């Protein structure tokens, strides 16, 4: 579940989301051509596949995903909740490309 913090019209320089994942869930592998992302893990734990490398993530982790880097998130037995910021703004119909 991805919830947008700000209305689209207010997102001139960045967009902000809360990303919530249930246990044993996968967020599809995607990338952005222009958007740079910052993530902060609010709660839970999981794995991040960033540019082909696996990383364990947990509460308190903060990381950056540069433009063009494919990223995918997976949870195990725990849920995961993250803050996610994009600059310039990224939406599901703007600068989001999924990898099959």
C-alpha positions in Angstrom: 0.0 0.0 0.0 1.4 3.4 -1.0 -0.2 6.5 0.3 0.6 9.9 -1.1 1.3 12.6 1.6 0.7 15.7 -0.5 -1.9 16.3 -3.2 -0.3 16.1 -6.7 -0.8 19.8 -7.4 1.3 20.6 -4.3 4.3 18.5 -5.5 6.3 21.0 -7.5 9.8 19.9 -6.4 9.2 16.6 -4.6 6.6 14.0 -3.8 6.2 12.1 -0.5 4.7 8.8 0.3 4.3 6.2 3.1 5.0 2.7 1.8 3.4 -0.1 3.8 4.1 -3.8 3.1 2.6 -6.8 4.8 4.6 -9.8 5.8 5.7 -12.0 2.8 5.1 -9.4 0.2 7.1 -8.2 -2.8 7.0 -4.7 -4.3 7.7 -4.9 -8.0 11.1 -4.1 -9.4 11.1 -0.6 -10.8 13.2 2.5 -11.6 12.9 6.2 -12.4 14.7 8.0 -15.2 14.7 11.4 -13.5 13.5 10.9 -9.9 16.0 10.4 -7.1 14.5 8.7 -4.0 15.2 8.8 -0.3 13.8 6.2 2.0 13.5 6.1 5.8 12.3 2.8 7.5 9.8 3.7 10.2 9.1 0.2 11.4 9.6 -3.5 10.6 12.2 -5.2 8.4 12.8 -6.6 5.0 15.2 -6.7 2.1 16.0 -4.1 -0.6 17.3 -5.1 -4.0 19.1 -2.0 -5.2 20.9 -2.1 -8.5 21.2 -5.9 -8.3 22.6 -6.0 -4.7 20.7 -7.3 -1.7 20.5 -5.2 1.5 18.8 -6.0 4.8 16.7 -3.0 6.0 15.1 -2.4 9.3 13.7 0.4 11.5 16.0 3.4 11.4 17.6 2.7 8.1 18.0 5.6 5.7 19.1 5.2 2.1 19.1 6.8 -1.3 18.2 5.4 -4.7 19.7 7.4 -7.6 17.8 7.8 -10.9 18.2 4.8 -13.1 18.8 2.3 -10.3 16.3 -0.6 -10.2 14.8 -1.2 -6.8 12.6 -3.9 -5.3 11.5 -4.6 -1.7 10.6 -7.9 0.0 9.3 -8.7 3.4 9.6 -11.9 5.3 7.7 -12.6 8.5 7.5 -8.9 9.5 5.7 -6.0 8.0 7.6 -2.9 6.7 6.7 0.8 6.8 8.8 3.4 5.1 8.8 7.1 4.3 9.6 7.7 0.6 10.6 11.1 -1.0 11.2 11.7 -4.7 12.8 14.7 -6.4 11.7 15.7 -8.9 8.2 14.3 -8.2 7.4 10.8 -9.3 3.9 9.3 -9.6 2.6 5.9 -10.8 1.9 7.4 -14.2 5.0 9.7 -14.4 8.6 8.5 -14.4 7.9 5.0 -13.1 9.1 2.1 -15.1 8.5 -1.5 -14.1 10.9 -4.4 -14.8 9.3 -7.7 -15.5 
